[in-house]
């Protein structure tokens, strides 16, 4: 059971990273309520990486793995599951940079959508 919960945390962690990169696009469908949640996710990710803090999801996963009798991996989530497995070691700065570029591009798309070509947010059309 604990191992399955650890797997669930891995899936949640991966979903969080996808949301962090592309979640700003959800604002187009669900409105600005998602914006604050996405900004919080992005800010948290930047702080975790910049301060070299341990991610609570990684800590939780390792704890669940330990409870199931598995030896927890010593490195970070990304180092364990991504770097060295799917991407070469040493590519971390490039991947983090690309992740940030994707986020910035998403926000540029949102800004263009909100502000429009004229620099002001277009008024909503009301059906008459």
N, C-alpha and C positions, 0 to 999 in steps of 0.2 A: 504494500500500500504506500509506504513512504517513497519508494522509488517512483511510483506512478505520480505521486504529488510533485516530486522533483521534476519529472518530465513535463508536467503541467506548468510549472514555474518557468521551465525553459521556453515553452511555447508562448507564455505570457511575456517573457523577456523579449523574445523575437518580435512579437506583435508590438510591443512598446517601441522598439527601435524603428520598425516600419512606420508607426504612427508619428514618431519623432521626426522622421525624414519627410513624410508625405502627408501627415495629418492636417496641415494647413489647407490642403485642398478640400477637406471635409467642410470647411467653412462655406464653400460654394453651395453645398447642398443643405447643410444643417444650420447655417447662419453663424452669427458672431458668438453665440454661446460656446461654440467649440474653440473659438480663438483663444480665450483665456486658458483653457485646459491645454491647448497645444503650446502656447507660450510657456506655461509652467513646465511642461515636459521637456521642451527645448532648453530652458534655463537650467533645469535639474541635470540634464545630460552634460551641458557645458561645465557646470560646477563640478560634477563627479570626475570628469576627465581632467579638467584644469587643476583641481586640488588633489588628484590621485586618491580620491576616497574610494572605499569599497561600496559597490552598489548593493543596496539592501536585497534586491532580488537574487543577486549572486550569493549573498550570505545565506538567504533562505534556502536556495537550491542546495548549497553545500551542506547545510544542516540536515535537510531531508535526506540527502544521499548518505550522510553519516548514519542516520537513524535506520536506514535500510541495510546497513552493513557495507555499503560501498565506501571506498576511500575517496574523499573529496579531492578534486583537482586543485593544484596550488596556485594556478594563475587566474586571471580575470575571465569573465564569461566570453568576451570577444577573443581573447588570446586562446582560450580552450576550444571554442567552437568554430571560429572563423579564421584567425591568423594561424598559419602553419598547417591548417586543414584545407581550406578553400582558397585562401590568399597567402602569398609568401610572407614569412616573417620579415619584419622591417617595413612592411607596407602600411603600418598603422597611421603614420602622419598623413599619408596620401588618402587613406580611406576616411579618416576623421575630417580632413579638408574637403573631400568630395561630399561627405554627408552634410557638412555645413553649407557648401555651395548649393546643394539640392534644396535645403531649407530656405536659403536666401532667394533662390529662383522662384520657389513657391510663393513667398511673400511678395516678390515683385509682380507675379501674376495677379495676386490678390489686390495689390495696390492699383494696378492698371484697371482691374475690374471695378474697384470701388470708386476710383477717382475719374476714370474715363479719360478720353483724349483731351478734354477741355480743362482738366485740373480740378473739376468739382464732381462730386458724386452725382450720377444721374438720378433724377427724381423717378419714383415708381409711377408707372402708368396705372391709372385707375380706370377700369372699364365703366363706360357710361351707358 
